[in-house]
Amino acid sequence: MSRKLQIYGDPISGNCLKTKWTADYLGVDYEWIALDIRTGDTRTDEFLAINPFGQVPTAVLPDGRILTQSNAIMVYLAETNDGLLPGGPYQRAQVFKWLFWEQNSHEPYIAGRRYRKTYLGHDDSKIDAEWIPRGNAALALMDEALGKSDYIAGDVLTLADISLVAYTRVAHEGGFDLSDYAAVRAWISRVEGDLSINPVPEAS
């Protein structure tokens, strides 16, 4: 029997939120199942039976098939609900380029520092010092791209924007200063408006 799409995710995780925001934007009928990775919700026998890697987000499709990895879930939602992906192969490849780049050159540093500082309470001495320059290099590259177009992969909102905005909008929580990245700040506000999500309070 077919059932409603289920998305398991932790609300503190940008990787989880971006799948939720994609589903919301596309008008997908789904059930959001909130888990807390800090209290071991993803290590229970029940959840490990769904995803043996014990990671969120995890999507359970209406036919029971399992899909993991945030950007893969986002692409599936866009492919099956006709939105957030351009029609032409080159334009789609530009979106995928940014999706791959986000997980390799952006998320490890910006999200990594945020989690350690905000949720683990680590001071800078316990965090790899290279993460600040690498994160700033990612922000600078985005700022350059966004100086040429309103959205990261062109002139319209795509999956690339949702994927990248999730952790960029909270970069200050990891010790990154967005004041030097005017195009990035304007883009964050633009995408938050598109997605109807509340802005994150800036660092005091």
ZALO-653658 format. One record per residue (C-alpha): residue number from 1; residue in three letters; z, y, x. Coordinates in steps of 0.5 Angstrom, whole numbers. Example, Ala and Ser with C-alpha at 12.3 -4.5 7.8 and 13.67 -1.06 7.14 Angstrom:
{nr:1 rest:ALA Z:16 Y:-9 X:25}
{nr:2 rest:SER Z:14 Y:-2 X:27}
END
This chain:
{nr:1 rest:MET Z:0 Y:0 X:0}
{nr:2 rest:SER Z:-2 Y:7 X:3}
{nr:3 rest:ARG Z:4 Y:12 X:4}
{nr:4 rest:LYS Z:5 Y:19 X:6}
{nr:5 rest:LEU Z:4 Y:21 X:13}
{nr:6 rest:GLN Z:10 Y:21 X:17}
{nr:7 rest:ILE Z:12 Y:25 X:23}
{nr:8 rest:TYR Z:18 Y:24 X:27}
{nr:9 rest:GLY Z:20 Y:30 X:31}
{nr:10 rest:ASP Z:26 Y:34 X:34}
{nr:11 rest:PRO Z:26 Y:41 X:32}
{nr:12 rest:ILE Z:28 Y:44 X:39}
{nr:13 rest:SER Z:21 Y:41 X:42}
{nr:14 rest:GLY Z:15 Y:45 X:42}
{nr:15 rest:ASN Z:11 Y:39 X:43}
{nr:16 rest:CYS Z:14 Y:36 X:36}
{nr:17 rest:LEU Z:13 Y:43 X:33}
{nr:18 rest:LYS Z:6 Y:44 X:34}
{nr:19 rest:THR Z:4 Y:38 X:31}
{nr:20 rest:LYS Z:8 Y:40 X:25}
{nr:21 rest:TRP Z:5 Y:47 X:25}
{nr:22 rest:THR Z:-2 Y:44 X:25}
{nr:23 rest:ALA Z:0 Y:39 X:19}
{nr:24 rest:ASP Z:2 Y:46 X:15}
{nr:25 rest:TYR Z:-4 Y:50 X:17}
{nr:26 rest:LEU Z:-8 Y:45 X:15}
{nr:27 rest:GLY Z:-5 Y:43 X:8}
{nr:28 rest:VAL Z:-3 Y:36 X:10}
{nr:29 rest:ASP Z:1 Y:32 X:5}
{nr:30 rest:TYR Z:7 Y:29 X:10}
{nr:31 rest:GLU Z:14 Y:28 X:11}
{nr:32 rest:TRP Z:18 Y:31 X:17}
{nr:33 rest:ILE Z:23 Y:26 X:20}
{nr:34 rest:ALA Z:28 Y:30 X:24}
{nr:35 rest:LEU Z:31 Y:27 X:30}
{nr:36 rest:ASP Z:36 Y:29 X:35}
{nr:37 rest:ILE Z:34 Y:27 X:42}
{nr:38 rest:ARG Z:40 Y:29 X:45}
{nr:39 rest:THR Z:44 Y:25 X:41}
{nr:40 rest:GLY Z:40 Y:18 X:42}
{nr:41 rest:ASP Z:36 Y:18 X:36}
{nr:42 rest:THR Z:30 Y:16 X:39}
{nr:43 rest:ARG Z:33 Y:10 X:43}
{nr:44 rest:THR Z:36 Y:7 X:36}
{nr:45 rest:ASP Z:33 Y:0 X:35}
{nr:46 rest:GLU Z:30 Y:3 X:29}
{nr:47 rest:PHE Z:26 Y:8 X:32}
{nr:48 rest:LEU Z:24 Y:4 X:38}
{nr:49 rest:ALA Z:21 Y:-1 X:33}
{nr:50 rest:ILE Z:16 Y:4 X:31}
{nr:51 rest:ASN Z:15 Y:7 X:38}
{nr:52 rest:PRO Z:17 Y:3 X:44}
{nr:53 rest:PHE Z:17 Y:9 X:49}
{nr:54 rest:GLY Z:22 Y:12 X:45}
{nr:55 rest:GLN Z:19 Y:19 X:45}
{nr:56 rest:VAL Z:17 Y:24 X:40}
{nr:57 rest:PRO Z:13 Y:27 X:36}
{nr:58 rest:THR Z:11 Y:20 X:33}
{nr:59 rest:ALA Z:6 Y:20 X:27}
{nr:60 rest:VAL Z:6 Y:14 X:22}
{nr:61 rest:LEU Z:-1 Y:14 X:19}
{nr:62 rest:PRO Z:-1 Y:12 X:11}
{nr:63 rest:ASP Z:-4 Y:6 X:13}
{nr:64 rest:GLY Z:2 Y:4 X:18}
{nr:65 rest:ARG Z:-2 Y:5 X:24}
{nr:66 rest:ILE Z:2 Y:9 X:30}
{nr:67 rest:LEU Z:0 Y:15 X:33}
{nr:68 rest:THR Z:4 Y:18 X:39}
{nr:69 rest:GLN Z:3 Y:24 X:44}
{nr:70 rest:SER Z:3 Y:31 X:41}
{nr:71 rest:ASN Z:-4 Y:33 X:43}
{nr:72 rest:ALA Z:-7 Y:27 X:40}
{nr:73 rest:ILE Z:-3 Y:27 X:34}
{nr:74 rest:MET Z:-6 Y:34 X:33}
{nr:75 rest:VAL Z:-13 Y:32 X:34}
{nr:76 rest:TYR Z:-13 Y:27 X:29}
{nr:77 rest:LEU Z:-10 Y:32 X:24}
{nr:78 rest:ALA Z:-16 Y:36 X:25}
{nr:79 rest:GLU Z:-21 Y:31 X:25}
{nr:80 rest:THR Z:-19 Y:28 X:19}
{nr:81 rest:ASN Z:-17 Y:35 X:15}
{nr:82 rest:ASP Z:-23 Y:39 X:18}
{nr:83 rest:GLY Z:-20 Y:45 X:21}
{nr:84 rest:LEU Z:-18 Y:48 X:28}
{nr:85 rest:LEU Z:-24 Y:45 X:32}
{nr:86 rest:PRO Z:-30 Y:48 X:33}
{nr:87 rest:GLY Z:-37 Y:45 X:31}
{nr:88 rest:GLY Z:-41 Y:45 X:37}
{nr:89 rest:PRO Z:-40 Y:40 X:43}
{nr:90 rest:TYR Z:-39 Y:45 X:48}
{nr:91 rest:GLN Z:-34 Y:49 X:44}
{nr:92 rest:ARG Z:-30 Y:43 X:42}
{nr:93 rest:ALA Z:-30 Y:41 X:50}
{nr:94 rest:GLN Z:-27 Y:48 X:51}
{nr:95 rest:VAL Z:-21 Y:47 X:46}
{nr:96 rest:PHE Z:-20 Y:40 X:49}
{nr:97 rest:LYS Z:-20 Y:43 X:56}
{nr:98 rest:TRP Z:-14 Y:48 X:54}
{nr:99 rest:LEU Z:-10 Y:42 X:51}
{nr:100 rest:PHE Z:-11 Y:38 X:57}
{nr:101 rest:TRP Z:-9 Y:44 X:62}
{nr:102 rest:GLU Z:-3 Y:45 X:57}
{nr:103 rest:GLN Z:0 Y:38 X:59}
{nr:104 rest:ASN Z:-1 Y:38 X:66}
{nr:105 rest:SER Z:-1 Y:46 X:68}
{nr:106 rest:HIS Z:4 Y:49 X:63}
{nr:107 rest:GLU Z:8 Y:45 X:59}
{nr:108 rest:PRO Z:12 Y:41 X:66}
{nr:109 rest:TYR Z:14 Y:48 X:68}
{nr:110 rest:ILE Z:15 Y:53 X:62}
{nr:111 rest:ALA Z:18 Y:47 X:58}
{nr:112 rest:GLY Z:22 Y:44 X:63}
{nr:113 rest:ARG Z:25 Y:50 X:65}
{nr:114 rest:ARG Z:27 Y:52 X:58}
{nr:115 rest:TYR Z:30 Y:45 X:57}
{nr:116 rest:ARG Z:34 Y:45 X:63}
{nr:117 rest:LYS Z:37 Y:52 X:62}
{nr:118 rest:THR Z:38 Y:52 X:55}
{nr:119 rest:TYR Z:40 Y:45 X:53}
{nr:120 rest:LEU Z:43 Y:42 X:59}
{nr:121 rest:GLY Z:46 Y:49 X:62}
{nr:122 rest:HIS Z:43 Y:48 X:69}
{nr:123 rest:ASP Z:43 Y:54 X:73}
{nr:124 rest:ASP Z:37 Y:56 X:78}
{nr:125 rest:SER Z:40 Y:52 X:84}
{nr:126 rest:LYS Z:39 Y:45 X:80}
{nr:127 rest:ILE Z:32 Y:47 X:78}
{nr:128 rest:ASP Z:26 Y:46 X:82}
{nr:129 rest:ALA Z:24 Y:53 X:85}
{nr:130 rest:GLU Z:17 Y:52 X:85}
{nr:131 rest:TRP Z:17 Y:52 X:77}
{nr:132 rest:ILE Z:18 Y:59 X:77}
{nr:133 rest:PRO Z:11 Y:61 X:81}
{nr:134 rest:ARG Z:7 Y:55 X:78}
{nr:135 rest:GLY Z:10 Y:57 X:71}
{nr:136 rest:ASN Z:8 Y:65 X:72}
{nr:137 rest:ALA Z:1 Y:62 X:75}
{nr:138 rest:ALA Z:0 Y:59 X:68}
{nr:139 rest:LEU Z:2 Y:65 X:64}
{nr:140 rest:ALA Z:-3 Y:69 X:69}
{nr:141 rest:LEU Z:-9 Y:65 X:68}
{nr:142 rest:MET Z:-7 Y:65 X:60}
{nr:143 rest:ASP Z:-7 Y:73 X:60}
{nr:144 rest:GLU Z:-13 Y:73 X:64}
{nr:145 rest:ALA Z:-17 Y:69 X:59}
{nr:146 rest:LEU Z:-14 Y:73 X:53}
{nr:147 rest:GLY Z:-16 Y:79 X:56}
{nr:148 rest:LYS Z:-23 Y:77 X:54}
{nr:149 rest:SER Z:-22 Y:74 X:47}
{nr:150 rest:ASP Z:-17 Y:74 X:41}
{nr:151 rest:TYR Z:-15 Y:67 X:42}
{nr:152 rest:ILE Z:-15 Y:62 X:48}
{nr:153 rest:ALA Z:-21 Y:58 X:47}
{nr:154 rest:GLY Z:-25 Y:64 X:43}
{nr:155 rest:ASP Z:-25 Y:68 X:37}
{nr:156 rest:VAL Z:-22 Y:64 X:32}
{nr:157 rest:LEU Z:-15 Y:60 X:32}
{nr:158 rest:THR Z:-16 Y:53 X:34}
{nr:159 rest:LEU Z:-11 Y:47 X:36}
{nr:160 rest:ALA Z:-11 Y:50 X:43}
{nr:161 rest:ASP Z:-7 Y:56 X:41}
{nr:162 rest:ILE Z:-2 Y:52 X:37}
{nr:163 rest:SER Z:-1 Y:47 X:43}
{nr:164 rest:LEU Z:0 Y:53 X:48}
{nr:165 rest:VAL Z:4 Y:58 X:43}
{nr:166 rest:ALA Z:9 Y:53 X:42}
{nr:167 rest:TYR Z:13 Y:53 X:49}
{nr:168 rest:THR Z:10 Y:60 X:51}
{nr:169 rest:ARG Z:13 Y:64 X:46}
{nr:170 rest:VAL Z:20 Y:61 X:48}
{nr:171 rest:ALA Z:18 Y:62 X:56}
{nr:172 rest:HIS Z:24 Y:67 X:56}
{nr:173 rest:GLU Z:29 Y:62 X:55}
{nr:174 rest:GLY Z:27 Y:58 X:61}
{nr:175 rest:GLY Z:27 Y:65 X:65}
{nr:176 rest:PHE Z:20 Y:67 X:65}
{nr:177 rest:ASP Z:19 Y:74 X:64}
{nr:178 rest:LEU Z:13 Y:76 X:59}
{nr:179 rest:SER Z:13 Y:83 X:60}
{nr:180 rest:ASP Z:8 Y:83 X:65}
{nr:181 rest:TYR Z:3 Y:79 X:60}
{nr:182 rest:ALA Z:1 Y:84 X:55}
{nr:183 rest:ALA Z:-5 Y:80 X:53}
{nr:184 rest:VAL Z:0 Y:74 X:52}
{nr:185 rest:ARG Z:5 Y:77 X:48}
{nr:186 rest:ALA Z:0 Y:80 X:43}
{nr:187 rest:TRP Z:-3 Y:73 X:42}
{nr:188 rest:ILE Z:4 Y:70 X:41}
{nr:189 rest:SER Z:5 Y:75 X:35}
{nr:190 rest:ARG Z:-2 Y:74 X:33}
{nr:191 rest:VAL Z:-2 Y:66 X:33}
{nr:192 rest:GLU Z:5 Y:67 X:30}
{nr:193 rest:GLY Z:2 Y:71 X:24}
{nr:194 rest:ASP Z:-3 Y:66 X:23}
{nr:195 rest:LEU Z:2 Y:60 X:23}
{nr:196 rest:SER Z:7 Y:64 X:18}
{nr:197 rest:ILE Z:12 Y:62 X:23}
{nr:198 rest:ASN Z:18 Y:67 X:25}
{nr:199 rest:PRO Z:18 Y:70 X:32}
{nr:200 rest:VAL Z:23 Y:68 X:37}
{nr:201 rest:PRO Z:28 Y:73 X:39}
{nr:202 rest:GLU Z:27 Y:76 X:45}
{nr:203 rest:ALA Z:32 Y:75 X:51}
{nr:204 rest:SER Z:37 Y:81 X:51}
END
